[in-house]
Amino acid sequence: MSQELKDLLRSVLKEELQPVHERLERVERTQQELHNDVAELQRGQKTLEASVARIQHDVAQLQQGQQALQQDIAQLQEGQQALQHDVAQLQIGQQKLEHDMAAMKQALGNVERTQEKILEELRISKNNQTHILNNLTSMKQSVDLTVTYLQRRTDVMFDKMIEHEREILNLKSHLPN
């Protein structure tokens, strides 16, 4: 073949293959974009898995805090029952009243210190729960509903605790010095 024919063939082939080369370049770019997207998705999945693990840990801590709170409430209820028993004993008679007053003042002092410690722990617990709840708000709706339910229960328990404290302080204020 002559050189002109070769050049003509090359030119024709180049023109014919140009769209194929362009498509191939687009396919390669698309493949690279897909690869980048897959890598981004994998990073997102790892981040999500880490978030889920943190949430599970936070929920476990919240459950432990709730159990501790329930134990504290049971102790306070036992303390309240003991106080009611002491009040009934005070009504028995004047002679026993004077004798029981000294012991009662000491017991009330101990109860008051214990109550102050418990209230401080409850305040810290409530504060910690607030931080945990703020972290959980970005999670699934079912987790949000569970956390909201637990917060309402905790608030009710705190209100009951505060009411019990007021009742105890009210009883203390009615006792003679």
Disulfide bonds with the S-S distance in Angstrom:
none
